Amino acid sequence: MSTTETDYARVEQLLASAASNTTAAEADGRLLSLAAMLGDEAASVWLNQVAAETSDSAAVTPLGELATARVRVLADTDSLPVPWLPDDEDDLRDRVDAIVDWAGGFLAGLGEGAAMRGTPARKRLDEEPLAELISDLGEISRAALSDEDLEDDLNAAEAAYTEIVEYLRVLAQLAYEELAPVRALASGPGTNVH
C-alpha cells in the first residue's frame, strides 16, 4: 500500500470519526485546488472548514498535519501529486465514485479560492488552459459506471479509470503552475486583491 493510499484510508477514517459528510477524495480535490490558488494558506483554510463540520476535535490535528504535508507535495514540482483515492483493489464503482467526488471537490476549491482572491483569480480561471481543465472536471464530476460498462469490458473500464486518474494528477499540477501569478499577487505588497 502506498503512502497516498494510506493517507486516503486515514483521512476517510478521520472524517468518518468526525461525522463529516465529506469524503477523503472530495477533501483532497478541494485541498489541492485551494493550494493552487492560495499556496501555503490553503491548509489552514481547508482545515478551518473541516473543523467547522466535525464533531470530533481529536481528528482536527492529524488532518491538519496531513493537509500541510499535502500542500508541500503539490509545491514539489519534481513529481505529480497522486490523488487520495481508494486502493486499486477496491470495487471499481467505489473508485469511480471517488474520482467524481475528487473532481467536485477540486471545482469547489477553485471557486472558493477565486472568491478569496477576487477578480484576478476569476479572470485567470476563464483563460486557457484553466477554462478547459474546469470544463473537463465538470465532465468527470458527472461520470458514472453502469452495469453494462462492467459487463461489456471490465478491462476497458479499468483502463479508462486509470487514464482519468493520471489526467487528474496532471490537472492538479498544471492548475498549480498556471495559478502561480495569483499566488504571487496575493503574497506581494497590498495583498487585498478583491
Secondary structure, 3 states (H helix, E strand, C coil): CCHHHHHHHHHHHHHHHCCCCCCHHHHHHHHHHHHHHHCCHHHHHHHHHHHHHCCCHHHHHHHHHHHHHHHHHHHCCCCCCCCCCCCCCCCHHHHHHHHHHHHHHHHHHHHHHHHHHCHHHHHHHHCCCHHHHHHHHHHHCCCCCCHHHHHHCHHHHHHHHHHHHHHHHHHHHHHHHHCHHHHHHHHCCCCCCC
